[in-house]
Amino acid sequence: MPEHQRPRAMVSVNINGLASSRRPHPKRRWRNLIIVTTTVVLCTSYIIYINVIGTSKILSDAPTKNTLSNVRSNHQQELKNHHQRQHYQYQNSPKAVECGATPEDDRASILFDECFCHPGWKGENCSTPYHHHLTDSCKAYDDRCFFHPDYGVARVSRERWRGAQVHEDKTWAEQRSSDRNEEHAVNFENYASVVIEGLEGGDTSSSSSSSSDSDIFGDMIEFGAGPFTQSLTIFETTKRSPKSITLLEPMAKTYMATVHACRYKDGKLGNLDTTVLPYAAEELAVSEEGQFDTILLLNFIEHVMDAFWIYDIAFRALRPGGLIVFHERFWPGYDGKEEENKREFDLHPIRLNERFAHWMATEFDLLYEKEQTEVWGNMGYYWIGRKHALPMSHYVSQLRAKMDDHASRLSNAGWDERKVWGNIYNGRDLEQSREYMAYARPSRVKTICEVGFAGGHSTVAYATANPDATIYSFDDFGKRELTQLAYDALKKTKLDLYLREGDSTVELPKFSAAHPDVYCDVISVDGAHHAHYPDVDLDNFKYLANYPNVVLIDDYHSKDWPAVYEGVANRMKEGSMKLRHVSASSIIFRGKQKQWAIGEYTLLTVVVATMQLERLESLREILKVTTHHPAVQHVVVIWNGEEMPAEVYQLERPPNKSARVTVVHQKVNSLNNRYDPLLPIHTGAVMVVDDDLVISKETIDCAFGAWKRDPSRLYSFGEGRSVTSSGYGYKPGGLPIGDDGTNFLLPRMIFHRKFMSVYFESHNQEVRDYVDSQEAHCDDIAFASVVTKYTRKSIKHIPAPYEDMAKKGLGWNDNRVELRNECAKNIVALLDWTMPAVEVGQC
């Protein structure tokens, strides 16, 4: 390959500034380097970048400013010359030759081993030309020469890109401190899933509060950091920091010199080990895959020159299993011509559509996902995910073969393949099945439940993505011969499949009652689409939903399928479900637009511990309120004592338009039992209440609503107290909320269930033993101290209404305050931790 077409070389540097022959550690190759290039680079004419022992220096002239030209007559050749550099990565691959992603053809780009045709080309292998505006010149506010109907505008000329950089420079010279940082934090639920996921991937077993700081993020890179970065906001919000942070930003030198509030003005981001790379991502060479543990792509792709190339660079830089935090604006209906917002056009040359957005997200195990319509009619897409080891193309190719095999069995038995498949799984348009497989694919998915087996096609998709999962299907056998034939054929493949015949609105509650241990990780609702059926199916399934869960909703459309749409709307209104995103296919099915939705049940478990029969009536009142709340999936009653009375056991009942009640008998009398992670809890949220509280629907609405906005912290609606090394601060009616001395609230708590696992880690055994050894029963102080130490976040008070009957119980004693005073001192000493002041929250 000609020298001028190669990406920049990377050479390690020792502390004397001399090139070192020693091969650097893979994760340091991007950080200790001198970059010298003979290419005319995108934002500077010549750059020398040196990083020496954590100190960053950038030596170069400021980026050249260029104005946006109204006429770009040479854009076609310019694009071809520029994008030839990408092809070196794939020029020897069969896929590149197959779809023309070679320097000679330049008909396509490759991303995740799949071909994307360039403007002017279409078809499976991008071999069919079509008339396109590429033959014309782009004009002012008209990018149709770069537009492709499959995905929008993904590549623009260097001239178009450089013009956008000029406008970007002017924008940040005017803005002072933020790039929608606070807005992004809210839309990511304060990045709670990152903290929660740390419990899975990080080390929570160490007694050091800082030991797991970098276990979540590791070595991180932020693409398109701007002057303010998003990463620093993430670190401040999550109370976690990375092992190292790399900031890639072509305008970095300008921002450091001219933007007063630039967060890395001295070359460092806070006190972190920082590397600043002041050039465009297109100039970045990935010498080895998996160089980073975490990448941030927030409002970045819309600023680049070649989205395919940048996505490829970014995703290859992320290790398998690595974390990605992603947000971008996508543009439904955009055709390359700007009619209204000229500023958006000037700043953001890349305009991809929502179908591309959903396609790309299938390559990741999504831990969090949110989609919303924004001010200009564009779609804001937020998600956090982990990179899969294999691309989805691997599963799509398998699905085609398995669908053909399945169809062959059906057609051999006399079924017309076209009538059986319709236009959903027709072997050509696989958008919906691809998404369904993506959500069924993660290894944590053990159980898949579906209403609407029919010919078994969706079951084939799930089994292709996750052959080890157990699948429970419900079908009314409206086409008995077809359904039985398909079921028999799939059972011969050794699939762990169970098919239940009958009306799903009746059979689901029966199944739930008979199988109290079955909870579904993926739920597919594709039964009858009319009358009450979708609404009842969606209501029944919430009592079978595991945590985390994904709900796949076929034919979600307000006009064409109103019963399905209204069923989802009812769940959202009651607070038991949220929509993650809505997808539309290019096909028409039965004369209607093919559309589906991806949802998620957001549910609550209430835990109540008791040991006194005289409190049974109070407990029944709690059950009356909690079991009929639409967002409560389960109420767990813990009986502490050697013998469990029959009256308590009789409180158990299966779900049937109300929450399940389970009674757990704990012979060891300990209030630690109510935080036991082995309790039958299948929701993300857990609310612990005493058995002598009077609560209402409004109590649950307030507490659960606050928790859903940020599940990464502990909430309570109890009275204020103080817990310090000096003892237990108390006064009748509670200490003032918001006062610096108030750092603890009585246990009317709601929290994420994974905090129970933190409390029961082995290094907290001494704390739990101490709780059981004294009479004040300070489990509430111990649990809150352990959780706040892990999260680095204070308890947040929420003004949920309740009444405390103040009945004598386990923790009641004439000298209770004195006992808790001693308890507070000892727990603070054992954990070497004092809780921060309580924050004031809202419902």
Secondary structure, 3 states (H helix, E strand, C coil): CCHHHCCCCCECECCCCCECCCCCCHHHCCCCCECCCCCCCCCCCCEEEEEECCEEEEEECCCCCCCCCCCECCHHHHHHHHHHHHHCCCCCCHHHHHHCCCCCCCCEEEECCEEEECCCEECCCCCEECCCHHHCCEECCECHHHEECCCEECECCHHHHHHHHHHHHHHHHHCCCCCCHHHHHHHCHHHHHHHHHHHHHCCCCCCCCCCCHHHHHCEEEEECCCCCCCHHHHHHHHCCCCCEEEEECCCHHHHHHHCCCCCCCCCCCCCCCEEEECCCHHHCCCCCCCCEEEEEEECCHHHCCEHHHHHHHHHHHEEEEEEEEEEEEECCCCCCECCCCHHHHHHCCCEECHHHHHHHHCCEEEEEEEEEECCCCCEEEEEEEEECCCCHHHHHHHHHHHHHHHHHHHHHCCCCHHHHHCCCCCCCCCHHHHHHHHHHCCCCCCEEEEECCCCCHHHHHHHHHCCCCEEEEEECCCCHHHHHHHHHHHHCCCCCEEEEECCHHHHHHHHHHHCCCCCEEEEEECCCCCCCHHHHHHHHHCCCEEEEEEEEEECCECCCEHHHHHHHHHHHHHCCEEEEEEEEEEEEECCEEEEEEEEEECCEEEEEEECCHHHHHHHHHHHHHHCCCCCEEEEEEEEECCCCCHHHHCCCECCCCCCEEEEEEECCCCHHHHHCCCCCCCCCEEEEECCCEECCHHHHHHHHHHHHHCCCCCEECCCEEEEECCEEECCCCCECCCCCCCCEECCCEEEECHHHHHHCCHHHHHHHHHHHHCCCCCHHHHHHHHHHHHHCCCCEECCCCCEECCCCCCCCCCCHHHHHHHHHHHHHHHHCCCCCCCEECCC
